[in-house]
Amino acid sequence: MDTYIIGIDIAKNKFDVALIKGDKIRPKVCQNTPAGFRELIEWLNRNGVQHVHAAMEATGTYWEALAEFLIDEGHSVSVVNPVRIANYAKASLQRGKTDKQDARLIAQFCQREQPEPWQPRPKAERELLAMVRQLQHLADCLQAERNRLPVSRTSVQASIQATMDALTAQINAMEQQIHRHIDQDPTLKHNRDLLLSIPNIGEKTMPWLLAYLGDGTHFRRGSQAAAFAGLTPSPYESGSSVRGQTHISKRGHNDIRRVLYMPAMANYGRKRAFIPFMERLKAAGKAPKQIIVAVMRKLITIAQAVLRTQTPYNTELHAH
């Protein structure tokens, strides 16, 4: 069976497709819905295409449903870091930028680079990720109502308070659902215990790390997990004269950076763990904020290590 290349530029409501067939690139636009997914398959069938290697960018969460659908249909899918596509566009001297052009570019990238196929996470992990995202959405809504309450008119304060009470009840219910879900899955339960062995990784942070890192096989090294979270350094240098301040890349999942901040603060403030590591950074002249970010990076690196090796946190191995 011949395998054809398609590039997909995906957005919240629709996606653009570029199919490479022979010396031609054929475009198609579908809605980012289950009906749109079926429309894509029907269009491929009409074009005599039975199997594709599809490539798409990891843009937020918009790509997930389509990627899983295509894999379930027996196709190969590569989910590519948007930075790689951007760099390829620069190298290819792409002049314009439209959704149609981006789909064509992604298809050409896939044809030339042959990126590795992506494998969906186990169903239990996918469900856990959906739950923690919903929990965060509820928390954001509750905080928005809390911010409104003090500045609202008296006539609507009772309504806002009722909304807050309802959101609080939903948050509590979702937290219980998350813990039941983990308890009922032996793999998730075992990996939860590994994560909770890490200093200051508690019940709030653990589900996020568990949902994104899984059993540790999604990344080969801790540095890859740190890059996934956008916690790798991004130096700003050019020639011999330009020496800008180094920042973290932030080209990754903000969810993980957000949940790691408080454990890193706890480690920094209490100094119960990673003392040699933090003292070394202080001696090198690092500012408190830089040290906290470094501890965040260390925490996700350790989380990746304990999950991949299936070994609890070891002070002798990880504290330095």
Helices and strands as residue ranges (DSSP letters): E 4-10, E 14-21, E 24-31, H 34-46, E 52-57, H 64-72, E 76-80, H 82-91, H 99-113, H 123-148, G 149-151, H 154-184, H 186-196, H 206-213, H 222-228, E 233-238, E 242-248, H 254-270, H 275-283, H 288-309, H 315-318
